Amino acid sequence: MPTKITINNDGSVRVEGDFQICDQQGQPFGLGGRTVIGLCRCGQSQNKPFCDGSHARTGFQDKVVARDLPAPKPKV
């Protein structure tokens, strides 16, 4: 299954499908066979980078609507 990423209103980033999550050094997190996870967007999770539901307790609000990004600027 291809990877699908959904930005949830007032909540997490949901990642589902075939994916790997690595730290800055390229070391993969052990995901225990999960094919769906939530990544923290509110910054309050005690289990970063993963969501622990803190957004609901802290009142995090951020509505997301899909949009087109401008083309990237050429690298010099």
C-alpha positions in Angstrom: 0.0 0.0 0.0 1.5 3.4 -0.9 2.1 5.9 1.8 -0.7 8.3 2.6 -0.2 11.3 4.8 -3.2 13.2 6.2 -3.0 16.4 8.2 -5.9 16.3 10.7 -7.6 19.4 11.7 -6.8 20.3 15.3 -4.7 17.1 15.6 -1.9 14.9 14.4 -0.3 14.0 11.1 -1.6 10.5 10.2 0.8 8.4 8.2 -0.5 5.1 6.8 0.8 2.5 4.3 4.4 1.4 3.7 6.7 3.8 5.4 9.8 4.1 7.6 10.5 6.9 10.2 14.1 7.7 10.9 15.9 10.0 13.3 18.3 12.7 12.2 21.1 10.2 12.0 19.1 7.9 9.7 18.3 5.4 12.4 14.8 3.9 12.0 12.3 3.9 14.8 11.0 0.4 15.7 7.3 0.7 14.9 6.3 -2.8 16.0 4.7 -3.7 12.7 2.4 -0.7 12.6 1.1 0.5 9.3 -0.7 3.6 10.7 0.8 6.1 13.2 0.1 9.7 14.3 2.9 12.3 14.4 2.6 15.2 16.9 1.8 18.6 15.4 1.0 20.5 18.6 4.4 20.1 20.2 3.0 18.9 23.6 3.3 15.1 23.2 5.3 13.3 25.9 6.2 10.7 23.2 7.5 12.9 20.4 7.6 12.6 17.5 4.5 10.4 18.0 1.1 11.8 19.0 -0.2 10.9 22.4 -3.5 12.8 22.2 -2.1 15.9 24.0 -3.6 18.2 21.3 -7.1 17.4 22.7 -6.1 18.2 26.3 -4.3 21.4 25.4 -6.9 22.8 23.0 -4.5 22.8 20.0 -6.4 24.3 17.0 -5.2 24.5 13.4 -7.5 24.0 10.5 -5.9 22.7 7.3 -7.1 23.1 3.8 -5.2 21.6 0.8 -3.6 24.2 -1.5 -1.0 24.4 -4.2 2.5 25.4 -3.3 4.4 27.8 -5.6 7.1 26.2 -7.7 10.5 25.9 -5.8 13.0 28.7 -6.5 16.0 27.5 -8.6 19.1 26.6 -6.6 22.0 28.8 -7.4 
